[in-house]
Amino acid sequence: MRIQFIVNGRQVERDTNAETRLLDLLREDLHLTGTKEGCGEGECGACTVLLNGRAVNSCLMLAPQVDGKEVLTIEGLAKGGKLHPIQQAFVEKGAVQCGFCTPGFIMSTHALLEENPSPNDEEILSALEGNLCRCTGYTKILEAVRYAAKLMREER
């Protein structure tokens, strides 16, 4: 089956089968390896991408479901060699350790901050509840999201 969609601002057309997961299409066919497979069951959030601006687990999405839609991955955030403010905040606040979960957290944060540029801690925690980290604990991640919100408000 042939699908067409936009990924990171670029029109893509691919042949795929009905059982191919979006995660596999992104990683194996499009070589966008920033999206990680952690659990394969939608429980860890490492595979989070944005689909039409909404955070989704790409391990649970079938590739045909993105036909005619827009996908944003971690690779699509940085522009012109400059980190996106969310990426910069995660680095500056030390919210990365092994880095495996980081792309998913950043993409979930992006979806949150696009919808709510000034979230409180409860709203941040709620938006990130589908993302798991085994290294950092969540204090630095929470600090990074708060800081990213500030940076993005300053940019607007």
N, C-alpha and C positions, 0 to 999 in steps of 0.2 A: 504494500500500500504506500502511496506517495503522500507525504505530508509537507506542508509549508508553514513556517513560523518565523518569528523574529527572535534571534538570540543575541543579547548584548548589542542591540541596535542594528544588527546585520540580518538581512533576509536569508533564510536557509530553506533548502528544499532537499528532502531525503526520502529514500525508500526504506521502509521499515516493516516489521510485521506487528500484528495486533498485540503480541505478548511482550514486546520490547519495553522495558522500563525507561522512563525519561532519564534516570540516572545513568543507565548504560549508554543511551544515545549520546548524552553529553560527554561522558568520559571516554568511551571507546570510539565513537564515530567522529565527534567534533573535537576531541582531545582537550576538553575543558575539565582538567583533573582537579581543580580546586574544590569541586563538589565531591564530598567523601561518602563512602558507604560505611556506616558504623554497624547498625543492627539489621538493616534490611527489612525492618518491621514498622518503621515510622515512630519509633520510641525515643531515638537519641537526637535527632535534629541535625546530624552532621551533613545530611544531604539537602538541606534547605536551600531552595532557590525561590525567586519571585515569579509568579505566573500572573500576568496582568496586574502586577503590583501587590499581590497577596502572597504571603509566605506559605509554601507547600513543601511537603516531603517528596523529593523526586524519586525516592525508592518505591513510593506507593502510586505514582502517576505512570500511566502508560503513555508511551510516546505519541500515539494517535490522539490523545486528549489535548495535546498542545497545538494541533492543527489550527492555523488561523489566529494563534495567540502570540503573546510576547513573553519571553523568558529572559530573566536577568540572573546571571550567575556572579560569583565573586570576581571573576575575571573582568566583568563589565563595569565594575565600580571605579577603578582608577582611571584617570583621564590624562593623557599626555605625560605619562611617567610620574604623575602626582597622585599620591594616595587619596582616596576619598576620606572626608573628615571622620567617618566611622572607623575606617581602617587605621587612620592616624591616632585616634583616641585609644583604640585597643593596644596599639604599640606603646604610646606614651604612658598609659596607665598600667602597663604590665599585665594586661588581661589575656596574654598568650603565654603558654608554656610549650607543650608539645605541638600545639597548633592544629591538631586534628579536628577539633570541634569548632575552631575559630571561624571558618567560613560560614558555617550554619548560624552561629551566634550573630555574626555581622549582617547576614542577610535578614534574619529575624528582626534585628535592630533597625535595619533600613526600612522594613515594612512598617514597624511601629512609628518611627520618627516621621515618615511621610504622612501618616495618618494623624499623629499626635506629636507636634514638635516640642511640647513641654510636659512629658509624662512624669508622674510621681513614681516613687519606688514601687508601690503596689502595682501600678500599670506596667512598669518595666518588667517586674517579676512575672506578671501574668502573661505578657507577650513572649517571654523567654522560657516559659514552663515546659515547652516541648524540646528544649535543647539541654543536653547533658554535658558536663565537663568533669573529668576525673582528676585533673591536675590542679587547677587554680583555686578551687572553691569558687564562690560566686561574688565575693566582695569586690575584687578588682574588675570583674565583668560589669557589675552594677556601676562602679565608679566610671568605667569607660563609656557606658551608655549615657550616663548623666553628662559627661564631658562632650561626647559626640553631639548630644542634643544642643549643648551650648554652642559648639563650633558651627553647627548647621544653622542655628538661629542667627548667628553673627554673619554668616555668608549671605543670608537672604536680604 
